[in-house]
Amino acid sequence: MHLWKFERDAPSIPLKMDEQTDFEYLDYSEYYDDHHIESFGLCDNTYLKEFAKKFLPAVYSIVAILGTLANAVLIIIFIKYAAIRKIPPLCTTISDLLFGATLPFFAVYAQTNQWIFGQSACKIITYLYTTTLYSSNFSLAFMSLDKYYSVFGGFCSVRIIRISVKCMAFFLWIFSLLAAIPHAYFAETHEHDGHQICTYHHVSTWRTVMKFEENIAGFVVPLIIMSVCSAQISYYMVKKFPNNTCGLLRQELAYVVTFLILWLPYSVVVFLHALQELHILMDCTTHQNLQLAVMLTESLAFMHVFVNPVVYAFQNKRVRKLFRMARSGTAEFLIESSENLSAVELTAVHTTGIST
């Protein structure tokens, strides 16, 4: 579980003998092994611990509330209006809604400094957190692929495109479920300094592997897919509609830019933490800065829970129209059936290059 609860644990850092006094050790120890006691001291993380107890519960609670509201609204819209309902954004919405459901557990964990929910909950929440983290980011890439095939898949029939979309959704969830298994397997509760903690219990090699896995599978691969698809679509639209270049580019690059803003800082910090695991970064100051950076950048990354549905609502003209009608008190939202609209929509894409 790549969360502050273990990322903020103090690794074993070599210290001078006159520095090894009056240090307070952060709980949720993952990076500290008992056999290092004699050889290494511990960094003073008192201020980090106090900052985490105040900052993280507030952030997790706010993100969970906003995420639940935003994604619940989209779920209701997808259920009520079949013409708006599409598999890629539905996958993203479900992923973000379930991801947000794990945050209250971590808010309590951060506040109480111990895991009070038991061993089973430790594994289940870890598994749900990791699965939905991967599925959310890959769903964004899925949306880019879906739009790419809508623009450039003119040789395919509507039926083939629908089957392809369903297959991609199936493999997206299978991959996410399988990738999260090691995280759930290694997650367990145990006692540390009189507190029950939920953390990874495994050798350092696996810690490093899982960090690189999160960076590659959770950030690099989705970013590459989104960037390539958006670049191809943007190039096509600029050539076909030169008079509307700015608007089209803004629409196409919105998800890529948002994804970079939210996830790039955290991914860089996770990579640096992996280097620390490999004993490349060893001093106390670097460790403390990384611990603080993890908390701040992770909080930014978790905002995807409510940012994704907001970006989708602004990008989808039918959703915007629905919100305008709701705000103005319009009683009904006239829209064609899902089947007819999908056929018309695909025809419009192949003739104009614009997907809504």
VMD Tcl script that draws the C-alpha trace (Angstrom):
set ca {
  {0.00 0.00 0.00}
  {1.87 3.05 -1.21}
  {0.56 5.45 1.38}
  {2.10 7.78 3.91}
  {1.42 5.23 6.61}
  {4.44 3.27 5.54}
  {6.20 5.78 3.30}
  {6.76 8.02 6.29}
  {8.44 5.24 8.27}
  {11.99 6.08 9.20}
  {14.56 4.03 7.35}
  {17.80 3.10 8.96}
  {20.09 6.10 8.45}
  {23.70 6.15 9.61}
  {24.20 8.79 12.30}
  {27.04 10.02 14.40}
  {27.11 8.70 17.94}
  {26.42 12.11 19.48}
  {23.29 12.41 17.31}
  {21.68 9.16 18.50}
  {19.78 10.54 21.48}
  {16.22 11.72 22.12}
  {14.85 10.59 18.77}
  {11.18 9.72 18.34}
  {10.42 7.01 15.85}
  {7.39 7.12 13.58}
  {5.10 4.12 13.74}
  {4.12 1.95 10.77}
  {7.66 0.74 10.41}
  {8.40 -0.75 7.05}
  {11.88 0.45 6.38}
  {13.31 -0.48 9.77}
  {14.53 -3.97 10.55}
  {15.56 -5.10 14.01}
  {18.93 -6.38 12.90}
  {19.93 -2.81 12.04}
  {19.55 -1.56 15.60}
  {23.19 -1.84 16.48}
  {24.52 -0.35 13.27}
  {22.13 2.50 12.54}
  {20.45 5.34 14.35}
  {17.06 6.88 13.65}
  {16.17 10.31 12.33}
  {14.18 12.75 14.44}
  {10.73 12.62 12.84}
  {8.73 14.17 15.67}
  {7.56 17.18 13.68}
  {6.61 14.95 10.73}
  {4.49 12.79 12.98}
  {2.65 15.80 14.42}
  {2.17 17.31 10.98}
  {0.79 14.03 9.61}
  {-1.74 13.66 12.45}
  {-3.21 17.08 11.67}
  {-2.79 17.32 7.90}
  {-3.60 13.86 6.55}
  {-6.95 13.17 8.30}
  {-8.24 16.54 7.08}
  {-7.08 15.99 3.50}
  {-8.33 12.40 3.31}
  {-11.73 13.39 4.73}
  {-12.20 16.33 2.35}
  {-11.10 14.32 -0.69}
  {-13.37 11.40 0.29}
  {-16.41 13.67 0.71}
  {-15.85 15.63 -2.52}
  {-15.02 12.46 -4.44}
  {-18.11 10.64 -3.21}
  {-20.39 13.53 -4.14}
  {-18.87 14.13 -7.58}
  {-18.75 10.49 -8.62}
  {-22.17 9.69 -7.17}
  {-23.66 12.47 -9.32}
  {-22.02 10.98 -12.41}
  {-23.22 7.48 -11.52}
  {-26.77 8.79 -11.21}
  {-26.47 10.52 -14.58}
  {-25.12 7.36 -16.23}
  {-27.97 5.31 -14.76}
  {-30.68 7.78 -15.71}
  {-29.47 8.80 -19.17}
  {-28.38 5.86 -21.27}
  {-27.17 8.07 -24.12}
  {-24.53 9.62 -21.86}
  {-23.43 6.30 -20.40}
  {-20.21 4.98 -21.94}
  {-18.00 2.23 -20.61}
  {-14.64 4.11 -20.31}
  {-15.88 7.03 -18.16}
  {-18.07 4.60 -16.21}
  {-14.95 2.58 -15.33}
  {-13.15 5.73 -14.19}
  {-16.12 6.84 -12.09}
  {-16.52 3.46 -10.37}
  {-12.77 3.29 -9.70}
  {-12.65 6.76 -8.18}
  {-15.76 6.14 -6.09}
  {-14.29 2.93 -4.62}
  {-10.87 4.54 -4.15}
  {-12.49 7.34 -2.18}
  {-14.21 4.75 0.01}
  {-10.81 3.63 1.34}
  {-9.73 7.10 2.46}
  {-11.82 7.30 5.67}
  {-9.97 4.23 6.96}
  {-6.64 5.95 6.36}
  {-7.93 9.17 7.92}
  {-8.68 7.26 11.13}
  {-5.33 5.48 10.87}
  {-3.47 8.78 10.56}
  {-5.36 10.35 13.44}
  {-5.09 7.48 15.93}
  {-1.63 6.31 14.86}
  {-2.83 2.71 14.90}
  {-4.91 0.30 12.82}
  {-8.12 -0.47 14.69}
  {-9.97 -2.40 11.97}
  {-8.29 -5.80 12.21}
  {-6.20 -8.08 10.00}
  {-8.89 -8.84 7.40}
  {-9.72 -5.18 6.88}
  {-5.99 -4.43 6.52}
  {-5.75 -6.78 3.54}
  {-9.13 -5.89 2.03}
  {-8.59 -2.12 2.19}
  {-5.05 -2.50 0.85}
  {-6.34 -4.60 -2.05}
  {-9.21 -2.21 -2.83}
  {-6.93 0.81 -2.63}
  {-4.31 -0.65 -4.97}
  {-6.82 -2.10 -7.44}
  {-8.74 1.14 -7.83}
  {-5.54 3.20 -8.05}
  {-4.48 1.16 -11.10}
  {-7.96 0.92 -12.60}
  {-8.58 4.66 -12.27}
  {-5.39 5.65 -14.07}
  {-5.77 2.96 -16.71}
  {-9.38 4.00 -17.24}
  {-8.14 7.44 -18.26}
  {-5.86 5.77 -20.78}
  {-8.85 3.63 -21.81}
  {-10.87 6.79 -22.50}
  {-8.07 8.07 -24.75}
  {-7.94 4.76 -26.62}
  {-11.71 4.75 -27.02}
  {-11.63 8.22 -28.51}
  {-8.71 7.29 -30.73}
  {-10.61 4.34 -32.22}
  {-13.70 6.51 -32.64}
  {-11.68 8.95 -34.75}
  {-9.45 6.57 -36.69}
  {-11.47 3.36 -36.64}
  {-13.72 4.25 -39.56}
  {-13.09 0.87 -41.18}
  {-14.62 -0.92 -38.17}
  {-18.31 -1.47 -37.66}
  {-20.15 -0.14 -34.63}
  {-20.55 -3.71 -33.36}
  {-16.80 -4.41 -33.55}
  {-16.00 -1.16 -31.76}
  {-18.47 -1.99 -28.98}
  {-16.99 -5.46 -28.53}
  {-13.47 -4.01 -28.49}
  {-14.44 -1.50 -25.81}
  {-15.94 -4.22 -23.63}
  {-12.83 -6.38 -24.05}
  {-10.57 -3.49 -23.11}
  {-12.67 -2.82 -20.01}
  {-12.49 -6.50 -19.05}
  {-8.69 -6.66 -19.37}
  {-8.32 -3.34 -17.56}
  {-10.04 -4.70 -14.48}
  {-8.31 -8.08 -14.70}
  {-4.91 -6.40 -14.81}
  {-5.77 -4.11 -11.89}
  {-7.07 -7.01 -9.79}
  {-3.99 -9.13 -10.51}
  {-1.49 -6.29 -9.97}
  {-2.95 -5.63 -6.53}
  {-2.55 -9.21 -5.29}
  {1.05 -8.85 -4.03}
  {0.06 -5.74 -2.09}
  {-2.76 -7.55 -0.32}
  {-0.59 -10.63 0.25}
  {2.16 -8.70 2.03}
  {-0.18 -6.40 3.99}
  {-0.72 -7.50 7.57}
  {-1.20 -6.18 11.06}
  {1.36 -6.49 13.79}
  {2.25 -4.73 17.00}
  {4.84 -1.96 17.11}
  {5.55 0.09 20.24}
  {2.25 -1.02 21.75}
  {0.19 -0.12 18.66}
  {-1.45 -2.32 16.06}
  {-0.29 -1.25 12.62}
  {-1.27 -2.27 9.11}
  {1.75 -2.29 6.86}
  {3.71 -4.33 4.36}
  {5.73 -7.11 5.91}
  {8.27 -8.32 3.39}
  {11.91 -8.17 2.45}
  {13.47 -4.97 1.10}
  {13.73 -6.39 -2.43}
  {9.95 -6.57 -2.70}
  {9.58 -3.05 -1.30}
  {11.71 -1.69 -4.12}
  {9.96 -3.83 -6.76}
  {6.53 -2.65 -5.64}
  {7.59 0.99 -5.76}
  {8.83 0.63 -9.32}
  {5.67 -1.31 -10.19}
  {3.52 1.55 -8.96}
  {5.50 4.08 -10.97}
  {5.54 2.07 -14.19}
  {2.06 0.50 -14.13}
  {0.28 3.33 -12.33}
  {1.88 6.32 -14.04}
  {4.29 5.74 -16.93}
  {2.17 3.30 -18.99}
  {-1.11 5.26 -18.70}
  {0.74 8.49 -19.47}
  {2.31 7.03 -22.62}
  {-1.05 5.74 -23.88}
  {-2.81 9.03 -23.15}
  {-0.02 11.11 -24.68}
  {0.23 9.09 -27.90}
  {-3.54 8.99 -28.44}
  {-4.02 12.67 -27.65}
  {-1.11 13.70 -29.85}
  {-2.49 11.73 -32.82}
  {-6.02 13.06 -32.34}
  {-4.78 16.63 -31.84}
  {-2.65 16.47 -34.99}
  {-5.61 15.15 -36.98}
  {-7.96 17.83 -35.66}
  {-5.52 20.69 -36.22}
  {-5.11 19.61 -39.84}
  {-8.85 19.13 -40.38}
  {-10.07 22.18 -38.42}
  {-7.31 24.83 -38.52}
  {-9.72 27.61 -37.52}
  {-10.58 25.98 -34.20}
  {-7.11 24.86 -33.14}
  {-7.03 26.27 -29.60}
  {-10.40 24.89 -28.57}
  {-9.71 21.43 -29.94}
  {-6.23 21.22 -28.38}
  {-7.56 22.37 -25.04}
  {-10.21 19.66 -25.13}
  {-7.80 16.91 -26.16}
  {-4.97 17.75 -23.76}
  {-7.11 18.42 -20.69}
  {-6.83 14.88 -19.29}
  {-3.11 14.56 -20.05}
  {-2.25 17.87 -18.39}
  {-4.45 17.11 -15.39}
  {-2.92 13.65 -15.05}
  {0.60 15.12 -15.12}
  {-0.19 17.79 -12.55}
  {-1.73 15.31 -10.12}
  {0.57 12.31 -10.50}
  {3.99 13.45 -11.73}
  {5.16 14.95 -8.38}
  {4.14 11.85 -6.43}
  {5.72 9.49 -8.95}
  {9.01 11.37 -8.75}
  {8.97 11.18 -4.94}
  {8.16 7.45 -5.01}
  {11.10 6.94 -7.36}
  {13.41 8.84 -5.00}
  {12.11 6.74 -2.11}
  {13.01 3.62 -4.08}
  {16.53 4.99 -4.44}
  {16.60 5.41 -0.68}
  {15.64 1.76 -0.34}
  {18.67 0.95 -2.49}
  {20.81 3.03 -0.09}
  {21.61 5.59 -2.78}
  {20.09 8.43 -0.72}
  {21.13 7.97 2.89}
  {21.28 11.20 4.93}
  {18.68 12.23 7.48}
  {17.84 15.55 5.86}
  {17.02 13.86 2.57}
  {14.91 11.28 4.35}
  {12.89 13.89 6.24}
  {12.36 15.95 3.10}
  {11.19 12.85 1.24}
  {8.78 11.94 4.03}
  {7.23 15.39 3.90}
  {7.19 15.32 0.10}
  {5.39 11.96 0.13}
  {2.58 13.35 2.28}
  {2.16 16.50 0.19}
  {2.43 14.94 -3.27}
  {0.29 11.95 -2.32}
  {-2.44 14.31 -1.12}
  {-2.26 16.08 -4.48}
  {-2.45 12.76 -6.36}
  {-5.46 11.60 -4.34}
  {-7.38 14.65 -5.52}
  {-7.95 12.76 -8.77}
  {-10.95 11.25 -6.97}
  {-12.97 14.44 -7.48}
  {-10.91 16.15 -10.21}
  {-11.56 13.38 -12.78}
  {-15.37 13.67 -12.68}
  {-15.17 17.48 -12.78}
  {-12.90 17.40 -15.85}
  {-15.19 14.86 -17.52}
  {-18.26 17.00 -16.84}
  {-16.61 20.05 -18.39}
  {-15.35 18.05 -21.37}
  {-18.67 16.36 -22.21}
  {-21.10 18.77 -23.80}
  {-24.17 16.61 -23.04}
  {-23.29 16.53 -19.35}
  {-22.75 20.30 -19.38}
  {-26.12 20.73 -21.06}
  {-27.74 18.53 -18.43}
  {-26.24 20.59 -15.61}
  {-27.37 23.83 -17.25}
  {-30.91 22.48 -17.56}
  {-30.88 21.30 -13.95}
  {-29.63 24.69 -12.78}
  {-32.29 26.54 -14.78}
  {-35.04 24.24 -13.52}
  {-35.79 22.58 -16.86}
  {-38.08 19.64 -16.23}
  {-36.81 17.24 -18.84}
  {-33.67 16.49 -20.74}
  {-34.50 15.56 -24.33}
  {-31.99 13.09 -25.67}
  {-32.06 10.28 -28.18}
  {-31.85 6.65 -27.24}
  {-28.41 5.21 -26.55}
  {-28.38 2.97 -29.64}
  {-29.42 5.66 -32.11}
  {-27.16 8.27 -30.55}
  {-24.16 5.96 -30.63}
  {-24.62 5.33 -34.34}
  {-25.09 9.03 -35.10}
  {-22.12 9.87 -32.87}
  {-19.80 7.46 -34.65}
  {-20.88 8.80 -38.02}
  {-20.18 12.35 -36.82}
  {-16.75 11.32 -35.60}
  {-15.73 9.81 -38.90}
  {-16.97 12.81 -40.87}
  {-15.88 15.66 -38.56}
  {-13.22 14.13 -36.33}
  {-14.95 15.39 -33.17}
  {-16.08 13.06 -30.40}
  {-18.30 14.27 -27.59}
}
mol new
graphics top color blue
foreach p $ca { graphics top sphere $p radius 0.5 }
foreach p [lrange $ca 0 end-1] q [lrange $ca 1 end] { graphics top cylinder $p $q radius 0.2 }
display resetview
